[in-house]
């Protein structure tokens, strides 16, 4: 029998702080925010065992002690009263409020609908195909621990729950194609017989139909054949030590059978030569894998080391731009640039001066904690998108003729919570992995809060 919802009202400021606190505490695994479609902006907070209630929640709500697992619906009511317990806010565990504005988030995905704005402005949702609109939720309340997204042919591929899922574009139902959901391990094989541990980045070689997977929990890089049925998983750079053993291993370059990875994150394929190199970050370094011959793979450290250094502090996602590798360095609050044609020299391309959201030239622009990139390579665009999980926004970096970052602007994010909107009127909570689907119009898929995917129609 599902737990009985308890209720409480929070004002707009508390609502934003609640989501901010939740998004920074995903690692605890007990709490998640789920948007619900309705006329009144609302948040449904589902919690695990509240015998030890987190202090950040206690400070927001005047709630009695919870001595057993409970589902708590915390809503922004009109008028909102901070900390109240009010019957006006009661709603069911899932699904729309009677008289609400549409289906629940778990069934979203139509291009014309969307969720009512939750950002406190009360504006109506933008039509699904409006340029700049951040609208749909894809596979909301289904996946967790999303560790990367990529596209291939007619489908979006998502790494989540220790498995790889396929979601055909235009639909919202994920189907596992490799690995077994929530079953951790190390095992190559066909379909659901394979095992992954913690995935932290995926990328597709479209010519070969291979999905390369950074299996960070096993300190390894693996491949999934998207052209076979069932899909076959194989090791590219193996490491059977698994966590936590492999995390203490020293770097070792060379052939895959002798190379060691320590904490790989993110993966970018050489756009100019899809069968050439894959790049990834590892602790405080950028390393490469030669993929030209999968039976003779070689690992090489390009720059950085096994501990924070002058070049990188906390590098995460990266992107390959012609002869330049750009790296999101959260420790430096900057975008670092690695020049492959000039001795792998590393320099700061954008940001780094301080924490902030200032737009403008790369010399004055500021970031919080940039995490990953998506490249819009349309001839009329040449933009690099950056997910900043600290400031809940997505930034756009214009690239010069030599693919060098030059100017920063805010593409989306700024409103509180999960608000549907255009550009700065949209709310995006803790964006992480992203993928651009080229087309007319092009679309940007954004992983939000680690457990759902938003779709944005690019302007």
HUCOR-V119706 format. One record per residue. N is the residue number from 1. RES is the residue in three letters. PHI is phi in degrees with one decimal (NA if undefined). BURIAL is # if it has 9 or more other C-alpha atoms within 8 Angstrom, else .. Layout:
<<N | RES | PHI | BURIAL> <N | RES | PHI | BURIAL>>
//
This chain:
<<1 | UNK | NA | .> <2 | UNK | -66.7 | .> <3 | UNK | -65.1 | .> <4 | UNK | -81.3 | .> <5 | UNK | -67.3 | #> <6 | UNK | -103.7 | #> <7 | UNK | -132.0 | #> <8 | UNK | -170.2 | #> <9 | UNK | -104.8 | #> <10 | UNK | -131.8 | #> <11 | UNK | -80.3 | #> <12 | UNK | -59.6 | #> <13 | UNK | -64.8 | .> <14 | UNK | -66.1 | #> <15 | UNK | -61.0 | #> <16 | UNK | -66.9 | #> <17 | UNK | -65.7 | .> <18 | UNK | -61.4 | #> <19 | UNK | -65.7 | #> <20 | UNK | -61.7 | #> <21 | UNK | -62.5 | #> <22 | UNK | -64.1 | #> <23 | UNK | -67.3 | #> <24 | UNK | -88.7 | .> <25 | UNK | -121.8 | #> <26 | UNK | -63.2 | #> <27 | UNK | -63.3 | .> <28 | UNK | -67.3 | .> <29 | UNK | 76.4 | .> <30 | UNK | -100.7 | .> <31 | UNK | -130.3 | #> <32 | UNK | -145.8 | #> <33 | UNK | -102.2 | #> <34 | UNK | -120.4 | #> <35 | UNK | -71.6 | #> <36 | UNK | -125.7 | #> <37 | UNK | -78.6 | #> <38 | UNK | -168.9 | #> <39 | UNK | -75.3 | #> <40 | UNK | -85.9 | #> <41 | UNK | -59.2 | #> <42 | UNK | -149.4 | #> <43 | UNK | -124.7 | #> <44 | UNK | -107.4 | #> <45 | UNK | -106.6 | #> <46 | UNK | -106.4 | #> <47 | UNK | -122.7 | #> <48 | UNK | -85.3 | #> <49 | UNK | -81.6 | #> <50 | UNK | -102.0 | #> <51 | UNK | -59.0 | .> <52 | UNK | -115.9 | .> <53 | UNK | -69.9 | #> <54 | UNK | -61.9 | .> <55 | UNK | -61.6 | .> <56 | UNK | -66.6 | .> <57 | UNK | -78.6 | #> <58 | UNK | -60.1 | #> <59 | UNK | -73.0 | .> <60 | UNK | -94.8 | #> <61 | UNK | -126.2 | #> <62 | UNK | -86.8 | .> <63 | UNK | -105.4 | .> <64 | UNK | -71.6 | .> <65 | UNK | -67.1 | .> <66 | UNK | -99.3 | #> <67 | UNK | -102.8 | .> <68 | UNK | -149.2 | .> <69 | UNK | -58.4 | #> <70 | UNK | -148.7 | #> <71 | UNK | -104.0 | #> <72 | UNK | -118.3 | #> <73 | UNK | -99.9 | #> <74 | UNK | -112.0 | #> <75 | UNK | -122.6 | #> <76 | UNK | -90.7 | #> <77 | UNK | -101.2 | #> <78 | UNK | -122.3 | .> <79 | UNK | -79.2 | .> <80 | UNK | -85.8 | #> <81 | UNK | -125.5 | #> <82 | UNK | -60.1 | #> <83 | UNK | 77.5 | #> <84 | UNK | -82.0 | #> <85 | UNK | -114.5 | .> <86 | UNK | -137.4 | #> <87 | UNK | -63.9 | .> <88 | UNK | -62.3 | .> <89 | UNK | -94.9 | #> <90 | UNK | -65.2 | #> <91 | UNK | -150.5 | .> <92 | UNK | -72.1 | .> <93 | UNK | -61.5 | .> <94 | UNK | -143.9 | .> <95 | UNK | 90.6 | #> <96 | UNK | -75.6 | #> <97 | UNK | -69.4 | #> <98 | UNK | -52.1 | .> <99 | UNK | 82.7 | .> <100 | UNK | -73.3 | #> <101 | UNK | -97.7 | #> <102 | UNK | 159.0 | #> <103 | UNK | -79.2 | #> <104 | UNK | -70.5 | #> <105 | UNK | -62.0 | #> <106 | UNK | -71.2 | #> <107 | UNK | -117.1 | .> <108 | UNK | -72.3 | #> <109 | UNK | 141.1 | #> <110 | UNK | -76.9 | #> <111 | UNK | -78.1 | #> <112 | UNK | -96.2 | .> <113 | UNK | -98.7 | #> <114 | UNK | 130.4 | #> <115 | UNK | -94.4 | #> <116 | UNK | -59.8 | #> <117 | UNK | -59.8 | #> <118 | UNK | -111.6 | #> <119 | UNK | -95.0 | #> <120 | UNK | 92.1 | #> <121 | UNK | -90.6 | .> <122 | UNK | 75.2 | .> <123 | UNK | -75.5 | .> <124 | UNK | -73.8 | .> <125 | UNK | -60.3 | #> <126 | UNK | -78.1 | #> <127 | UNK | -55.3 | #> <128 | UNK | -56.7 | #> <129 | UNK | -103.6 | .> <130 | UNK | -67.9 | .> <131 | UNK | -54.9 | #> <132 | UNK | 87.2 | #> <133 | UNK | -79.3 | #> <134 | UNK | -100.2 | #> <135 | UNK | -125.5 | #> <136 | UNK | -75.4 | #> <137 | UNK | -106.9 | #> <138 | UNK | -113.6 | #> <139 | UNK | 56.3 | #> <140 | UNK | -67.6 | #> <141 | UNK | 65.2 | #> <142 | UNK | -118.9 | .> <143 | UNK | -102.1 | #> <144 | UNK | -146.1 | #> <145 | UNK | 51.1 | #> <146 | UNK | -64.8 | #> <147 | UNK | -120.1 | #> <148 | UNK | 144.3 | #> <149 | UNK | -138.5 | #> <150 | UNK | -157.6 | #> <151 | UNK | -117.5 | #> <152 | UNK | -153.1 | #> <153 | UNK | 54.8 | .> <154 | UNK | -99.8 | .> <155 | UNK | -139.8 | #> <156 | UNK | -98.5 | #> <157 | UNK | -109.5 | #> <158 | UNK | -128.6 | #> <159 | UNK | -93.0 | #> <160 | UNK | -161.2 | #> <161 | UNK | 52.0 | #> <162 | UNK | 64.6 | #> <163 | UNK | -153.2 | #> <164 | UNK | -109.7 | #> <165 | UNK | -115.3 | #> <166 | UNK | -115.6 | #> <167 | UNK | -126.5 | #> <168 | UNK | -56.3 | #> <169 | UNK | -58.1 | .> <170 | UNK | 90.7 | .> <171 | UNK | -122.6 | .> <172 | UNK | -129.5 | #> <173 | UNK | -100.5 | .> <174 | UNK | -82.9 | .> <175 | UNK | -124.8 | .> <176 | UNK | -69.1 | #> <177 | UNK | -116.3 | #> <178 | UNK | -149.6 | #> <179 | UNK | 83.8 | #> <180 | UNK | -114.5 | #> <181 | UNK | -49.4 | #> <182 | UNK | 65.3 | .> <183 | UNK | -108.8 | #> <184 | UNK | -82.2 | #> <185 | UNK | 164.9 | .> <186 | UNK | -131.1 | #> <187 | UNK | -164.0 | .> <188 | UNK | -82.6 | #> <189 | UNK | 153.6 | #> <190 | UNK | -93.3 | #> <191 | UNK | 51.5 | #> <192 | UNK | -75.0 | #> <193 | UNK | -77.2 | #> <194 | UNK | -71.1 | #> <195 | UNK | -134.7 | #> <196 | UNK | -119.4 | #> <197 | UNK | -116.3 | #> <198 | UNK | -126.2 | #> <199 | UNK | -93.5 | #> <200 | UNK | -138.0 | #> <201 | UNK | 133.8 | #> <202 | UNK | -139.1 | #> <203 | UNK | -154.0 | #> <204 | UNK | -109.2 | #> <205 | UNK | -91.4 | #> <206 | UNK | -66.3 | .> <207 | UNK | -68.7 | .> <208 | UNK | -96.3 | .> <209 | UNK | 66.3 | #> <210 | UNK | -112.7 | #> <211 | UNK | -100.9 | #> <212 | UNK | -90.5 | #> <213 | UNK | -123.3 | #> <214 | UNK | -87.6 | #> <215 | UNK | -91.8 | #> <216 | UNK | -63.8 | #> <217 | UNK | -65.8 | #> <218 | UNK | -107.1 | #> <219 | UNK | 51.1 | #> <220 | UNK | -144.2 | #> <221 | UNK | -120.0 | #> <222 | UNK | -133.2 | #> <223 | UNK | -129.7 | #> <224 | UNK | -123.1 | #> <225 | UNK | -79.8 | #> <226 | UNK | -81.4 | #> <227 | UNK | -94.7 | .> <228 | UNK | -95.1 | .> <229 | UNK | -140.7 | .> <230 | UNK | -69.3 | .> <231 | UNK | -69.8 | #> <232 | UNK | -101.0 | #> <233 | UNK | -102.6 | #> <234 | UNK | -134.6 | #> <235 | UNK | -81.0 | #> <236 | UNK | -101.4 | #> <237 | UNK | -120.0 | #> <238 | UNK | -80.3 | #> <239 | UNK | -160.0 | #> <240 | UNK | -91.7 | .> <241 | UNK | -65.1 | #> <242 | UNK | 69.2 | #> <243 | UNK | -74.6 | #> <244 | UNK | -91.9 | .> <245 | UNK | -57.5 | .> <246 | UNK | -69.8 | #> <247 | UNK | -68.7 | #> <248 | UNK | -97.9 | .> <249 | UNK | -73.1 | #> <250 | UNK | -80.2 | .> <251 | UNK | -57.3 | #> <252 | UNK | -147.7 | .> <253 | UNK | -88.9 | #> <254 | UNK | 121.0 | #> <255 | UNK | -57.6 | #> <256 | UNK | -54.9 | #> <257 | UNK | -68.0 | .> <258 | UNK | -116.2 | .> <259 | UNK | -74.1 | #> <260 | UNK | -128.5 | #> <261 | UNK | -111.9 | #> <262 | UNK | -113.3 | #> <263 | UNK | -154.6 | #> <264 | UNK | -69.2 | #> <265 | UNK | -143.2 | #> <266 | UNK | 72.6 | #> <267 | UNK | -154.9 | #> <268 | UNK | -134.1 | #> <269 | UNK | -93.3 | #> <270 | UNK | -64.0 | #> <271 | UNK | -65.2 | .> <272 | UNK | -80.3 | .> <273 | UNK | -149.5 | .> <274 | UNK | -56.4 | #> <275 | UNK | -94.7 | .> <276 | UNK | -91.8 | #> <277 | UNK | -120.1 | #> <278 | UNK | -114.3 | #> <279 | UNK | -117.2 | #> <280 | UNK | -150.3 | #> <281 | UNK | -96.8 | #> <282 | UNK | -147.2 | #> <283 | UNK | 58.1 | #> <284 | UNK | -127.0 | #> <285 | UNK | -143.2 | #> <286 | UNK | -110.8 | #> <287 | UNK | -126.2 | #> <288 | UNK | -131.5 | #> <289 | UNK | -126.7 | #> <290 | UNK | -80.5 | #> <291 | UNK | -103.8 | #> <292 | UNK | -63.4 | .> <293 | UNK | -136.3 | .> <294 | UNK | -67.7 | .> <295 | UNK | -89.6 | .> <296 | UNK | -145.8 | .> <297 | UNK | -85.0 | #> <298 | UNK | -126.8 | #> <299 | UNK | -105.9 | #> <300 | UNK | -143.0 | #> <301 | UNK | -86.6 | #> <302 | UNK | -91.2 | #> <303 | UNK | -162.1 | #> <304 | UNK | 95.0 | #> <305 | UNK | -152.3 | #> <306 | UNK | -84.3 | #> <307 | UNK | -145.0 | .> <308 | UNK | -52.0 | #> <309 | UNK | -145.2 | #> <310 | UNK | -66.1 | .> <311 | UNK | -87.6 | #> <312 | UNK | -138.0 | #> <313 | UNK | -104.2 | #> <314 | UNK | -144.3 | #> <315 | UNK | -71.5 | #> <316 | UNK | -126.5 | #> <317 | UNK | -71.6 | #> <318 | UNK | -152.1 | #> <319 | UNK | -142.2 | #> <320 | UNK | -99.5 | #> <321 | UNK | -121.8 | #> <322 | UNK | 52.9 | #> <323 | UNK | -96.6 | .> <324 | UNK | -122.4 | #> <325 | UNK | -107.0 | #> <326 | UNK | -102.1 | #> <327 | UNK | -129.2 | #> <328 | UNK | -83.1 | #> <329 | UNK | -107.5 | #> <330 | UNK | -68.2 | #> <331 | UNK | -65.2 | #> <332 | UNK | -96.0 | #> <333 | UNK | 52.3 | #> <334 | UNK | -148.6 | #> <335 | UNK | -105.9 | #> <336 | UNK | -94.6 | #> <337 | UNK | -122.8 | #> <338 | UNK | -115.6 | #> <339 | UNK | -91.3 | #> <340 | UNK | -71.4 | #> <341 | UNK | -96.1 | .> <342 | UNK | -132.5 | .> <343 | UNK | 68.1 | .> <344 | UNK | 58.7 | #> <345 | UNK | -66.9 | #> <346 | UNK | -107.4 | #> <347 | UNK | -144.9 | .> <348 | UNK | -83.5 | #> <349 | UNK | -90.6 | #> <350 | UNK | -150.0 | #> <351 | UNK | 74.5 | #> <352 | UNK | 100.7 | #> <353 | UNK | -72.2 | .> <354 | UNK | -166.7 | .> <355 | UNK | -81.7 | #> <356 | UNK | 167.7 | .> <357 | UNK | -130.3 | #> <358 | UNK | -70.5 | .> <359 | UNK | -90.4 | #> <360 | UNK | 129.4 | #> <361 | UNK | -61.4 | #> <362 | UNK | -61.0 | #> <363 | UNK | -74.1 | .> <364 | UNK | -116.8 | #> <365 | UNK | -65.8 | #> <366 | UNK | -128.6 | #> <367 | UNK | -131.5 | #> <368 | UNK | -97.2 | #> <369 | UNK | -130.4 | #> <370 | UNK | -61.7 | #> <371 | UNK | -116.7 | #> <372 | UNK | -149.5 | #> <373 | UNK | -127.1 | #> <374 | UNK | -141.5 | #> <375 | UNK | -105.8 | #> <376 | UNK | -100.2 | #> <377 | UNK | -99.6 | .> <378 | UNK | -60.2 | .> <379 | UNK | -54.2 | .> <380 | UNK | -90.7 | .> <381 | UNK | -114.5 | .> <382 | UNK | 55.2 | #> <383 | UNK | -119.1 | #> <384 | UNK | -116.2 | #> <385 | UNK | -96.6 | #> <386 | UNK | -125.9 | #> <387 | UNK | -89.7 | #> <388 | UNK | -111.6 | #> <389 | UNK | -69.5 | #> <390 | UNK | -73.8 | .> <391 | UNK | -102.6 | #> <392 | UNK | 52.7 | #> <393 | UNK | -146.2 | #> <394 | UNK | -120.1 | #> <395 | UNK | -104.6 | #> <396 | UNK | -117.7 | #> <397 | UNK | -112.9 | #> <398 | UNK | -73.9 | #> <399 | UNK | -106.8 | #> <400 | UNK | -76.1 | .> <401 | UNK | -58.8 | .> <402 | UNK | -97.0 | .> <403 | UNK | 62.0 | #> <404 | UNK | -96.3 | #> <405 | UNK | -58.4 | #> <406 | UNK | -131.9 | #> <407 | UNK | -142.9 | #> <408 | UNK | -114.2 | #> <409 | UNK | -140.2 | #> <410 | UNK | -91.4 | #> <411 | UNK | -85.0 | #> <412 | UNK | -157.8 | #> <413 | UNK | 102.4 | #> <414 | UNK | 142.9 | #> <415 | UNK | -77.2 | #> <416 | UNK | -71.2 | #> <417 | UNK | 66.1 | #> <418 | UNK | -100.5 | #> <419 | UNK | -59.7 | #> <420 | UNK | -76.5 | #> <421 | UNK | 178.7 | #> <422 | UNK | -106.2 | #> <423 | UNK | 58.1 | #> <424 | UNK | -70.5 | #> <425 | UNK | -84.7 | #> <426 | UNK | -88.3 | #> <427 | UNK | -109.5 | #> <428 | UNK | -128.9 | #> <429 | UNK | -96.8 | #> <430 | UNK | 47.8 | #> <431 | UNK | -66.3 | #> <432 | UNK | -132.0 | #> <433 | UNK | -78.6 | #> <434 | UNK | -141.6 | #> <435 | UNK | -150.7 | #> <436 | UNK | -101.1 | #> <437 | UNK | -102.2 | #> <438 | UNK | -70.1 | #> <439 | UNK | 168.7 | .> <440 | UNK | -127.4 | .> <441 | UNK | -84.8 | #> <442 | UNK | -78.0 | #> <443 | UNK | -128.2 | #> <444 | UNK | -113.7 | #> <445 | UNK | -100.5 | #> <446 | UNK | -124.6 | #> <447 | UNK | -77.2 | #> <448 | UNK | -117.8 | #> <449 | UNK | 62.4 | #> <450 | UNK | 79.5 | #> <451 | UNK | -140.7 | #> <452 | UNK | -154.7 | #> <453 | UNK | -126.9 | #> <454 | UNK | -104.3 | #> <455 | UNK | -114.3 | #> <456 | UNK | -121.8 | #> <457 | UNK | -83.1 | #> <458 | UNK | -74.4 | #> <459 | UNK | -71.3 | .>>
//
